[in-house]
């Protein structure tokens, strides 16, 4: 007989989960997440959780990318099934739900078999509904009989662990407050990926409040004024208490509220919070907002706090809001109420970032050893390209030699500081057979659509990469593409204004490099003998100049016109529509390479 006594806890989950090692012959893993809460709706897009099935490839050296090969979601709500039980009697799964769930998991098992997933690499997770159902054992027995699969029932702290690490998986590193809004509850914890055992500490110290979007909306829509006031008061008090306790447990978190710093960075995950992010994106000053995915969407604290405006938009706007189902818009008053309680509890908010990762990503991340889990995923993007490591390093050195050493780039987002340098270098000669105009437009669109769920690929990173590669191809754009370019530029300007100039400048340097070397240099010696750069900042009459010296081989120096070389930079900062930014003027000096 299957029972619910075998709970997956922080102490035993590592030993009970399928292992990962680079030497294993098969790195396919299948996960079934039976979800916390899902509200059924005639619109499948309204299902925030339900039963999710995925197959992922964790093959080295790209395991950190958490590549998903297949995913599917079944619109089955265990939460709703339990709530259909009599409030005064036992909480039971109806027989038809047990049958539906067991048959669904049997189908998922057959799909995993078709993909070649080893049986011992299949994990099934269940959460709150399975923990609280009086006939959970009957459900587990039926699943085992139909599919041969056992179910791991997650303890609350393991659910917090998977949720926090899953949200964290979307970034190279994080340091901030993490909140997860589901249908039945909202969790708060603190994650600093630079500290030891941060994942376990986040799980152990996480706070949970019984005010999820669906549960709170039921109260707010009940017409019981007393119950409504009481629920909001309890939510606000609980949020303040949770944040206060986390500050006591994590002094760096407390320092963000008591020092002259700008405040705390907050990361929000779960369907409810993503709904609020979709509303913010709909109202973003940059319109149309150039990137569709709400995952990795970042806003500053002042914009995040405009809950009154977001409520008004939800009420008064009759059209479709991308990313918001009808059900989610019906729940929006409850979502905004949770956001307002968060704002009340955490007065100093610097930025808020919405996360797409969840239990799937968290469970996969926790399989990986620390050195793999904590590595930045972005450098892995160029894996499989034909460039040797020798040429890659030489290209990176050559490109970066065009950056003046007197400039501190630690706070400037470039393809290099963002970890995209190798990807950028590997694509300088890609699509060289296509017209430059087509490539410039292609790279803008490719940056915002490529690898939509790739960990670490933030909206800022996508925008900087797109602008830089666009200028690699001369940035000659048709009006329809010019709007996308302008909005990506505005996005970068909002988050890191200096990055715009350097994206365009680095792209122009790459364009010049491709003109000097029409094909990828075969060796680092071939590259060094053809061209090298040096750059410095100097004061001009009216503004600072960036003086780039281009040293060419004697043959190239004779063959190439210095005016054409300088022409590679004529569009850098040509479109000066960004207020408050005064970039340097680029001055090009072409000289013969010394023998």
C-alpha positions, 0 to 999 in steps of 0.5 A: 500500500502506498502511504503519505508517511514517506515525505520528502524532507530536507534531510532525505531528498538528496538520497531519494532523488535520481542522481546526476553525474557527468559519467552517466550514460544517460542524462535524460530526466523526467519530472511530474509536478502535481502542483500546489493549486490550479483554478480550472478555466475554459481557457487552458492558458488560465491554468497556473499549475495543475499537473506538469510533465517535462523531460529535460536533458542534463548532458554535460557540459551544458547541464546548467542550461536545463534544456527542456526537450518536452513539456505538457500540462494537464488541466487537473486541479487537485485543490479544486477536487478537495474543496468540492468535499463537504467542509464538515467532512473528510477532505477526499479526492473523488474517484473520477479524479483519482482515475483521471490522475492515474491515467494521466501519469500512465500516459506521461510514463509512456512518453518518457519511455519513448524518449528513452528516459531511464525508469529511475530518472523519473520523479513525481512530486506532489504538494499541499493537496496530497499532504492534506487529503484524507484518501491520499493513499488511494490516489498514490495506490492508483498511480502506482498501479497504472504507471508503476510510478511512486510519488514524492510528497514534498514537505513544505520546506522542500517545496520552498527549496525547489521554488526558490532555487527554480526561480534562482535558476534563471539568473547567473547570480542573485541576492534578494528577497524571493516571494512565490504567489500560488493559489493557496499561499504566498511564500517569502524567503531570502536568497544570496547565491554568493553565500554557502548553503544558501539554498538550504538556508532559504528553505529553512527560513522561508515563511508561508502565509495562507493568502494565495491568489485564489484563496484570497479572491474567494474572501474578497468576493464573498461580500463578508466585509468583516472577513475581508478586513480581517483577511487583509489585516492578517495578510499585512501583519503576516507579511511584515512579521515574515520580513522582520524575521528574515531581517533578523536571520540575515543581517545583509537583508536588514542593512538594505533597509537601514543604510543609505543604500538604494534598497532590496532587489526582489524576485517574484515567481508563481502565476499570481505575481507573473500576472502582476508583471504582465500588467506592469509590462502592459503599462510599461513606458516603453510601448510596445514592450520589445520582449514578450516573456515576463520571465526576467522582466525587471522594473524599479521599485517606484513603478512596481508600487503603482498598484492603483494604476494597475488596478484601474487598468485591469478594471477599465481596459476592455482589450486583451492584456498579453499574459493575462487570462480571464481568470487571472484578471478576475483574481487581480484584486487579490494579487494587487492586495498581496503586492500592496502588503509586500510594499507595506512590509518592505518600504525600500524596494530597489528593483523587482524581477519576475521569474519564470522558473519553478519546481521543475527547474529547482528540482533539476538544479538540486541534482547538480553539484555546486560547481555546475549549479553555480556556474553562469549558463551564458558562456555555454551558449557558444558550445558546439561552434567551430571556433577553437579555444585558441581562436576564441580567446584571441578574438575576445582579446582583440575585441576587448583591446578596443576598450580603453583601460581607463574606463571602469566597466564593472558597472557598465553592461556590455556583451563582455561583462554580461558573460555573452562575449564568447557568444558574440565573438562566435557570431561575427561571421555567421550569416556572412552570405546574407545582405547586411541589412537583413542580418541587422534586422535578423539579429535584433529579432533573434536576440529577443526570441532565441532560447526563450527559457534560457537561464540567465538571459535577462531582458537587459542581456538580450537587448545589449546583445541585439544592439551589439550584433545589429551594429556588427552589421551596420544597423541599416534598418527598415522603419518596422525594425527601427521601432524594435531597435529604438525600444530595445535602446530605451530598455537599455537606457532605463536600466544602464544608460552608458551601455547603449554607446558601448553596445553600438561601439563594440558592434562597430569594432566587430564590423571593422574586424570582419572587414579586415578579416573576411573569414574567421582567422585560422590561427591567433597568429594570423589574427595578430598579424592582420590587425590590433587595436588600442584605445584611450580617452582624451579631452577634446575641445567640446567633449571627451573623445574615444581615440581608437588606433587601428594598426593594420598589416602593410598589405591591408593598410595599403588596400583599405581606405581609412575613410571606409574604416572610419565609416564603420563607426558613423552610426554609433550614437547617430540616433540620440533619443536618450536624455541625460546621456553624453557619450564620447565622440569616436576618433579613428586613427589608422596606422601601419603595423610595426614590423 
